[in-house]
Amino acid sequence: MNPEANASAGADTLASSPAQARFAAEVRRQVGKTVVGQEEVVERILIALLTGGHLLLEGVPGIAKTLLVQAVASAIDLAYGRVQFTIDLLPSDILGSEILDSSNNEFRIHKGPVFTNLLLADEINRASPKVQSALLEAMQERRVTIGDDHFALPTPFLVIATQNPVEQSGTFELPEAQLDRFMLRHRLHYPTSEEEVEVLHRVLRLGLKKDGDGAVPMTSFDSIEKDAPLHLSDLTAAMAAVQEIHVSEVFQRHCVELVGLSRDHEDIELGGSPRASIALVQAARARAYLNLRDYVVPEDLFVLAEDVLLHRMRLTYEALARGRRSEEVLQELIGRLA
């Protein structure tokens, strides 16, 4: 796959636009005040925001998944909602319900936490399949149905879900239809030793949060700044700029080819759907914007392939019995493009 030389010939890049450079830099700066490291995860959250896609964050407890999402939401002044998924959660706890008003004996609509700009679905795999399915309409059509009425969700709207990959007790595997609605799935890792030392330094400097005569030690959530430097209009302008990013015919064909290979490989039972091709192109656009380019490059495809495709690929039983891993198979597919 050769770089697209004609895309940048004589063209101004986004680096010449102070507004574009400021948006990404300001979000990263604000998040960096609260979260140490995790630059790659911040990039994935920004890609989801800029494209209106949904993001699944997977990682062990205690590595700042929830803190990251709240920090990004606070940096852009987004309406933010959080649902802690549990085994006894009901669809109405997320979407809302009809409530009988005793004063006039009529039903009125009570809207649930899904009516927001950024919904954090914490530990989504702890909820039953019935509750997980309640999000399908919201994630795909940006609307929900309560009773006989349909309600459009605020714009922008995206779901960032988290799940713990190691604790299986009391969890339900996300069905393929649900996974396919997530544009990206990103796996978080432990911080480096230097980053973890910096985390300790920051925690030791937090101090106490006093309330009257009482006090409680502050946490990293208390350090999130409430006065957002960016607003919804800034995000809208950035989203419009992403739509102007150039995607060549060659890049599009390579995206389709890679997804097609995932359907034909002998070790793969289920490959990527057309949604995967769309996600690759849209995510590549956003990544180009964040790197101050007005065109996509092959690196965007290679960097994003795992996050876009791995959760959409299911290996055959025979491949799993031989010890094959999805990551290895995907690297084989990418190698066929080179």
N, C-alpha and C positions, 0 to 999 in steps of 0.2 A: 504494500500500500504506500504509494508515494505522496509526499506532501503536496498540497495544492498551491503551486507557485503563483498561479494567476489570481488567486483570491486577494493577495495583498499588494499586487503591483500597482504602484501609484496611488493607493488608497490611504486615507487617513484612518488610523486605528483609534479605538476608544480611549487610548492613553492620552489623546489630545483633548478629551472632554473632562474638565474638572468635576462636573456633576457625577459622571459615571465612576470616576476614580474615587470620589468622596463616598459614594454609597457603600461600596464593599469595604473600604478602609474603615469607615465609621462603625459599621456593624462589628467588624473584627476587633476594633479597639474597645468598644463597649463590652463585648463578650469577654475579651481578655482581662478586663478589670475584675471579673468574677471567676472565670474558669481558666485554669492553667493548661496550656497546650491544646490538644484536640482540634488543631486547625483544619484537619481534613474533614472532621465531622461538621464543623461550622460551615465549610464549603458545601457539604451535601445539604445541610438545612437551607442555605441560601439558594441552592439550585432548586430545591422543592418550592421555596417561596416565589422565586422568579418565574417558574413555569406553571405554578398551580398544581403541581404533582403532590403525591402523598409519600411519606417517608416512614420506613420501619427501621428503628434503631435496635440492634441486638447486642447485648452485653451483660456481663455479670453485675450484680448490685454494687453500688458504691463508686461508680466511675463517672458520675455527673451527667447522666442522660437527662434526667428531669431538670437539673440546674441549667444545662445548656439550652434547652427549649425555652425555659422561662427568661433566660438572659437575652436570647434573640428576640423574643416577643416584646420585651421591655425596651430593647434598642430601637424598635421601629414603631412603637406605640400601637401595637395591634391588640384588638380584643382577644382575650385569652381565656380558654376554658380547659379544665382538667377533669377527667373521669378516672377514678381508680377502679379498674376492672376486677371484679370478684365473682365467685361462683354463684352468688345469689343475686347478681345484678339482673335487672329486667330491661327490655328494649325501651320501655317508657322512661326509665331513669336517664337515658341518653337523648332520646328524641323529644320527649314530652308526652302529654296525654290530655284527654278531655276530662274536665273536672266539673262536677255538678255544683253550681252556685246556689246555695240554699236561700239566698236573699230573693232571687227571682225564679228559682226552679228551672234554670236554663243551664245548658252546658257551655263552658268557656274553655279556650285552649290555653294550656300551660306549656310554654316552650321549654325544652330541655337545654342542657349545656352545649348541644351540638350547634346551637345558633350563635356562632362566634366566628372570628377570623382564623384562629389557630387552635385546634382542639388536640390536646395531649391525651392520648389513650394509653394510660400507664398500665403496664403488664397486661396487654390485650389478650394474651393467650390464657389468662386465668378465667375469662368469661366463657359461658357455654356457647356452642355454635349458633344458637338462636339469637343471642345478643350480638355476636360478631356479624351475623347476617343483617342485623338492623342497620349497620353502617354502610352496606353495599350501595343503596340508593343515594345516600348522602355523598359518598365518595365519587360515584360515577356521574350522577345527574345534578349534583349540587342542590338537591331539594330533599324534603322528607314528607312522608304522608302520615297525618294524624287523623284518625277517623276517616271521614270521606273527603278531607281537604288536603291540598298540596301546598307546601310552604317553601318558597325559595330561601336558600341560605345566604348569609351575608357574603359580600365579595371584598377581598379574596377569601376563599375558604380552603383550608387544607388540614389533613390529619397527620400528626406525627405520633406514631405508636411505638411503644417500647416493649421488649420481651426479654425474659431471662432464658438463655439457651441451656443452662446446666441444671436448673431445678425443675423437674418434671412432675413432682407431686402436685395434684390439684390443677393441672394445666390441660389445655386442649390445643392440639395442633391446628394451626390456621388452615382452612381449606384452600384449594388452588384458586378458586374464584376470588377469594378475599386477597390472597397474596398477589394476584395479577393486577389488582387495583392499586397496589403500591408501586409508584414509579421506581423507587430505589429501596434497597435494603442494605444498610451499612452496619458492619460489625465493629464495635468499639473494642479497644484493647486497653490494658493497664498503662498508666503513664510511665515514663522513664523514671529512674531513680532521682535525677535532677529535678524533674517536674514534681515528683512527689514531695521532695524536700521543700520546694517552693509552696506547695499546698499547705504543708505544716506551718511554714513561716506566716502565711496569710491567716490561717486559723488562729494562731497565737496572738495576732494583732487585732482580732475582731473585738474583743472586750465583751461588755455586758449590755444587754438591752433592758433598760429599767422601765418599770410600770408601777407608778406610785412608790410605795415603800419596798416593793419586790423587784426582783431582777432575774434574768435568765441568760446564760451564755449565748451570744449571737452565733448564727450559722452562716454559711455562704449565701443562703437565700436572702438573709437580711441585708447583705451587701449589694444586692442588685439595685442599681439606680432607678428611681421611678420616673425621672424626667427624661423622656426619650429624646435623643437628638434628631431622630428621623421620624417622619410621619407617613401616613398612608399614601399621600400624594407622591412622596419620594419613591415608595415601592412601586406605585403605578407607573411612574415615569421609567423606572428601571425595567419593569416588565415590558413596556412598550419598546424599549431599546433592545431587549433580548430578541423580540420578534423581527428586528432588522438585521440580526446576525446572518451572514451569508453561509449557506450550506450547499456545497457543490453537488452536482449529480453523482460524481464519483463517490463522495462520502455517503450519500444516501444509498447507493447500490451496495457499498460495503456493509452498511448497517443491516440491510435486508438479507445480504448473503450470510452474515454471521448468525442472524436469527434463524435463517433457513437451515444452516448447518446443525443447529441445536435440535431440529426436528428430525433430522435424518441419521444422526449418529447411532451406531448400534448399541451403545451403552446407555442411551437416553430414552426413557419411556415417554416422557412429556417434555416438550421443548417450549420455546418462547412463542407467544401469540403475536399477532400484528401490533398489540399494545407495546410489546418489547421494542419493536422497530421505532415506533413513535417516541417512546421514552428515551431511547438512545439519541435520537436526533435532537429532541427538545432539551435533554440534559446537557448535551454537547454544546448547544447554543448558549445555555446559561453559564457553563464553565468557561467558554470563550469570553463572555462578557466579564466574568469575575477576574479573568486574566488579562483584561484590557485589550482584547482583540475584537475585530469586527468580522471574523471568519473562524470557522472551526478547522482543526488540524487533526491528523490521525491520532495524536496523543490523547485527545479528548475521548475518542472511542476506546482506546486501550485502557485508559484509567477508569472509565465508567462501566466497562463491560461487566465486571463482577457484580457491582451493585445493582445493575439493571437485570442481569440474566440469571444469576445463581438461584434466587428464590423462585424463579419460573421454571427451573429445570428439575426433573425428578429422574433419578437413575433407575435402571431396571434392577430387579432382585439379583439377577446373575452378576451384574457389575458390582453391586454392593457386596455380594458374597466373595468376589475376588479382591475386595479391599479398595475398589476404585472410589475416588472422591470427586465431587462435582467441580472443585477448583482445578483439578488436574485435567478433567475432560474439557473444561472451558478453555484452558490454555492451549490444548491441542487444536480446538476450533479456531482460536485467534491466530495460531501459527499457520493455519491454512490460508489466512488472508495476506500474510506478509509476502 
